[in-house]
Amino acid sequence: MRLVLECSKAAWDYSDAVTIMGSRARASDLKYAHARDAAESRRVVLERVQLILDEHVTEHGCFRE
């Protein structure tokens, strides 16, 4: 359950960062670049957490009925 919650938080963080990036699309290049970098780093975190969750499910057979 901890990994599912971590994955959910990472997804929300990434979603928020993408929303901010979109709002900065018309801002200065520097503001947009910072927002883009923040979104990218949160995407990487999300992918890492998803991989850890997938490995855990595979290893332990979690969520199987």
PyMOL commands that set and color helices and strands:
alter all, ss='L'
color gray80, all
select helices_A, chain A and resi 2-23+29-60
alter helices_A, ss='H'
color red, helices_A
deselect
rebuild
show_as cartoon
